[in-house]
Every structure is written in C-alpha cells, then in structure tokens.
Amino acid sequence: MMNRMALRVGLAEAVVADEPSLRDLLDDTELARADRKRDPAPFVSAHALARRTLARVLHVDPADLAFERRCPTCGSERHGKPSIVARPDWSFSLSYTDTLAVIAVAQGPSVGIDVEHVEEADFDSFDRLTLAEEEGAAFAQVHGRDLLAARAQVWARKEAILKATGHGLVVDPTEVVVTGPESPAALVDWRAEESRPEAVSLADADLRTPDHRCAVAVLAEDALEVHRID
Ligand SMILES: CC(C)(COP(=O)(O)OP(=O)(O)OC[C@H]1O[C@@H](n2cnc3c(N)ncnc32)[C@H](O)[C@@H]1OP(=O)(O)O)[C@@H](O)C(=O)NCCC(=O)NCCS
C-alpha cells in the first residue's frame, strides 16, 4: 500500500500586545470591528498576525489581502468562516484569547484552529456543556491544574473541528466526540444532525505559551503535520 503524504499545516502564534502600530496593518472594516470591542488589543493582535502570516505565505502585501465569509448554516456572507478572496486554494483559521493569538494555514482542505487558556476551563458545568457522557470518564482521575489543561485540550480539539467545518458552536460540542486527553487527537464520533464531514484529521499543537492549549483540524484523510511559520 502506498504511504500517504502528511498534510502540512503552518502555525504562527503571537502574544497579544497593546501596540498602536499593529493597527496600521488592519483595513477600515477590521478597525471598526476592533473599536467596538471593550478591549480591542486581542482582536487587533489576531488580525495583524493573520495579515502578516498570510502575506508571508502567499508572497503578497498584507494590505492587498481581502477576506470574505460564508456561513454554512444560513448562507449569510456577513458571518461564518473567513476565507481569502482570490485564493480559494488556501485555507486559514484564526483563534485568540485575551492574551494569545494563533493562526493555522493550509493549502488545500479546510483548516480549523482553536486555542484555549487553561483557566477558562475552570467552571463547574464544563462536562455538561462540552462532553458526551462517555468522554467524562477520561477526566475522572485528573485533578487540579492537570484537569484544567486536559479540559482545555479536549475543548480545543472539538472547536478546531467545528471551525474547520465552519459550523462553529451552532453544533453542540457534546455531539462531537473526540479522543480523551491522554490519547492522540482524533474524531471518534459525530452525532450532530448537521452533516458529518467526510474526513477529519486532528492534531494537538504545542505552543510557546504554556498556559494555553491548542488543536488543529483539517477536513482531509491525510495525517496532519503542524509546522511553525513564525
Ligand atoms: C466560530 C466560533 C466557535 C469561534 O468562537 P470563539 O472561540 O469565541 O473564537 P476564536 O477566537 O476561537 O475564533 C474567532 C475567529 O474564528 C473565525 N470564525 C468565525 N466564525 C467562524 C466559523 N463559523 N467557522 C470557522 N471560523 C470562524 C473568525 O476568524 C473569528 O475571528 P474574528 O471574529 O475576529 O474575525 C464562534 O464564533 C461560533 O460559534 N460562531 C458560529 C455562530 C454562528 O454562525 N451563528 C449563526 C448561525 S446562522
């Protein structure tokens, strides 16, 4: 049998900075969105990272990049997964917290990335809101900060898949079953009524920022290989 090539996904991360010069990279629509935020810094840092990274990968000027969106649920072009106008052969995905932004970039199949701060997984209803019944067992013997890190990793796996499909949290994450925190990342079962993607490849991604957990998904059968592009 022929060995399949691993699909290479580029990943870059940036610590959120309240740095006025980052605004110069954004277009008017992005600046207007930034200024509607209580704290614009995470949005500005994330979108500056996206423009810088995509410009480098595609050999274009950051200002020449244009984005469009499409929601697979309602067809609206006002929200949903963003893509690059004129470069449908590339896919990217952006995720950010109050302190960290990450981007994944792939040529070919749709990509999704999610990053979570481990402290954000510190709430009582985590299991009920996020996990299928059988997934909870994998967390039973994990406690303290290890538990938060395990929750954040599994949560990132589920959301990375839902960002690759473009559904986002329109799909209930309890209906997207993934492997437990001690096992290699993989989709185990899709129980949502929205159509199951034909193929999903999933991987955890190591970050330089130890208080976050991250996962990357592509809608392809090929194994995923995450490589740094920052
Ligand atoms: C996608 C989603 C899960 C991300 O939420 P989050 O964890 O708060 O945010 P993250 O930092 O991980 O990701 C945000 C980025 O994901 C991207 N994104 C937004 N919607 C997306 C979607 N449907 N699929 C994939 N990526 C999406 C955008 O780049 C967004 O950044 P921006 O808003 O600054 O442009 C959430 O926004 C969601 O569930 N959206 C779907 C809601 C929806 O479409 N409702 C209407 C249906 S008709």
The ligand as an SDF file (V2000), in Angstrom:
LIG
                    3D

 48 50  0  0  0  0  0  0  0  0999 V2000
  -16.5030   30.0020   15.4470 C   0  0  0  0  0  0  0  0  0  0  0  0
  -16.6800   30.2130   16.9480 C   0  0  0  0  0  0  0  0  0  0  0  0
  -16.8090   28.8730   17.6330 C   0  0  0  0  0  0  0  0  0  0  0  0
  -15.3940   30.9180   17.4520 C   0  0  0  0  0  0  0  0  0  0  0  0
  -15.6180   31.3600   18.7390 O   0  0  0  0  0  0  0  0  0  0  0  0
  -14.5030   31.7600   19.8160 P   0  0  0  0  0  0  0  0  0  0  0  0
  -13.9800   30.5540   20.4970 O   0  0  0  0  0  0  0  0  0  0  0  0
  -15.1010   32.7960   20.6540 O   0  0  0  0  0  0  0  0  0  0  0  0
  -13.3810   32.4770   18.9980 O   0  0  0  0  0  0  0  0  0  0  0  0
  -11.9520   32.0840   18.3980 P   0  0  0  0  0  0  0  0  0  0  0  0
  -11.0140   33.1000   18.9010 O   0  0  0  0  0  0  0  0  0  0  0  0
  -11.5630   30.6580   18.5820 O   0  0  0  0  0  0  0  0  0  0  0  0
  -12.1960   32.2900   16.8280 O   0  0  0  0  0  0  0  0  0  0  0  0
  -12.6400   33.5120   16.3370 C   0  0  0  0  0  0  0  0  0  0  0  0
  -12.3780   33.5480   14.8510 C   0  0  0  0  0  0  0  0  0  0  0  0
  -12.9170   32.3880   14.2240 O   0  0  0  0  0  0  0  0  0  0  0  0
  -13.2800   32.7330   12.8820 C   0  0  0  0  0  0  0  0  0  0  0  0
  -14.6660   32.3130   12.6880 N   0  0  0  0  0  0  0  0  0  0  0  0
  -15.8070   32.9800   12.9300 C   0  0  0  0  0  0  0  0  0  0  0  0
  -16.8740   32.2070   12.6170 N   0  0  0  0  0  0  0  0  0  0  0  0
  -16.3720   31.0430   12.1740 C   0  0  0  0  0  0  0  0  0  0  0  0
  -16.9730   29.8590   11.6910 C   0  0  0  0  0  0  0  0  0  0  0  0
  -18.2990   29.7190   11.5930 N   0  0  0  0  0  0  0  0  0  0  0  0
  -16.1650   28.8360   11.3160 N   0  0  0  0  0  0  0  0  0  0  0  0
  -14.8270   28.9440   11.3980 C   0  0  0  0  0  0  0  0  0  0  0  0
  -14.1880   30.0700   11.8480 N   0  0  0  0  0  0  0  0  0  0  0  0
  -14.9780   31.0950   12.2230 C   0  0  0  0  0  0  0  0  0  0  0  0
  -13.0760   34.2340   12.7250 C   0  0  0  0  0  0  0  0  0  0  0  0
  -11.7920   34.4460   12.1440 O   0  0  0  0  0  0  0  0  0  0  0  0
  -13.0690   34.6950   14.1640 C   0  0  0  0  0  0  0  0  0  0  0  0
  -12.3230   35.8560   14.3840 O   0  0  0  0  0  0  0  0  0  0  0  0
  -12.9860   37.3010   14.1460 P   0  0  0  0  0  0  0  0  0  0  0  0
  -14.3920   37.2260   14.6290 O   0  0  0  0  0  0  0  0  0  0  0  0
  -12.1410   38.2440   14.9140 O   0  0  0  0  0  0  0  0  0  0  0  0
  -12.9150   37.5290   12.6690 O   0  0  0  0  0  0  0  0  0  0  0  0
  -17.9220   31.0650   17.2810 C   0  0  0  0  0  0  0  0  0  0  0  0
  -17.7350   32.3550   16.7900 O   0  0  0  0  0  0  0  0  0  0  0  0
  -19.1800   30.4820   16.6590 C   0  0  0  0  0  0  0  0  0  0  0  0
  -19.7220   29.5190   17.1660 O   0  0  0  0  0  0  0  0  0  0  0  0
  -19.6350   31.0230   15.5420 N   0  0  0  0  0  0  0  0  0  0  0  0
  -20.7940   30.4810   14.8580 C   0  0  0  0  0  0  0  0  0  0  0  0
  -22.0260   31.2290   15.2790 C   0  0  0  0  0  0  0  0  0  0  0  0
  -22.9410   31.3870   14.1140 C   0  0  0  0  0  0  0  0  0  0  0  0
  -22.5120   31.2830   12.9920 O   0  0  0  0  0  0  0  0  0  0  0  0
  -24.1950   31.6620   14.3910 N   0  0  0  0  0  0  0  0  0  0  0  0
  -25.1530   31.9640   13.3770 C   0  0  0  0  0  0  0  0  0  0  0  0
  -25.5620   30.7740   12.5850 C   0  0  0  0  0  0  0  0  0  0  0  0
  -26.7790   31.2000   11.3830 S   0  0  0  0  0  0  0  0  0  0  0  0
  1  2  1  0
  2  3  1  0
  2  4  1  0
  2 36  1  0
  4  5  1  0
  5  6  1  0
  6  7  2  0
  6  8  1  0
  6  9  1  0
  9 10  1  0
 10 11  2  0
 10 12  1  0
 10 13  1  0
 13 14  1  0
 14 15  1  0
 15 16  1  0
 15 30  1  0
 16 17  1  0
 17 18  1  0
 17 28  1  0
 18 19  1  0
 18 27  1  0
 19 20  2  0
 20 21  1  0
 21 22  1  0
 21 27  2  0
 22 23  1  0
 22 24  2  0
 24 25  1  0
 25 26  2  0
 26 27  1  0
 28 29  1  0
 28 30  1  0
 30 31  1  0
 31 32  1  0
 32 33  2  0
 32 34  1  0
 32 35  1  0
 36 37  1  0
 36 38  1  0
 38 39  2  0
 38 40  1  0
 40 41  1  0
 41 42  1  0
 42 43  1  0
 43 44  2  0
 43 45  1  0
 45 46  1  0
 46 47  1  0
 47 48  1  0
M  END
$$$$
